[in-house]
């Protein structure tokens, strides 16, 4: 999954779930300051992102997340880690 695909899905979730104004959504947008995503919303966001990774997401993976690009990077890290484990089991 590419960064752009993850960003598109994030964008859909933010618009549909949090009524975020599309013009405010950019990779450098800060979750709390720019998008009004609080800690409760962040949990909802993690739940909505689970299908992208195909497994339960640990909140610890998102502790350092501040921007949408951080979310994309965290998800890519989880996807790559999962692929490495799967490849190692072949």
GIRATA-V912420 format. One record per residue. RES is the residue in one letter. OMEGA is omega as a letter, one per 20 degrees, with the letter a starting at -180 (* if undefined). Layout:
# GIRATA-V912420
res: {RES;RES}
omega: {OMEGA;OMEGA}
This chain:
# GIRATA-V912420
res: {X;X;X;X;X;X;X;X;X;X;X;X;X;X;X;X;X;X;X;X;X;X;X;X;X;X;X;X;X;X;X;X;X;X;X;X;X;X;X;X;X;X;X;X;X;X;X;X;X;X;X;X;X;X;X;X;X;X;X;X;X;X;X;X;X;X;X;X;X;X;X;X;X;X;X;X;X;X;X;X;X;X;X;X;X;X;X;X;X;X}
omega: {a;r;a;r;r;r;r;r;r;a;r;a;a;a;a;a;a;a;r;r;a;a;r;a;r;a;a;a;r;a;a;a;a;a;r;r;r;a;r;r;a;r;r;r;r;r;a;a;a;a;r;a;r;r;a;r;r;r;a;a;a;a;a;a;r;a;r;r;r;r;r;a;r;r;r;r;r;r;a;r;r;r;r;r;a;a;r;a;a;*}
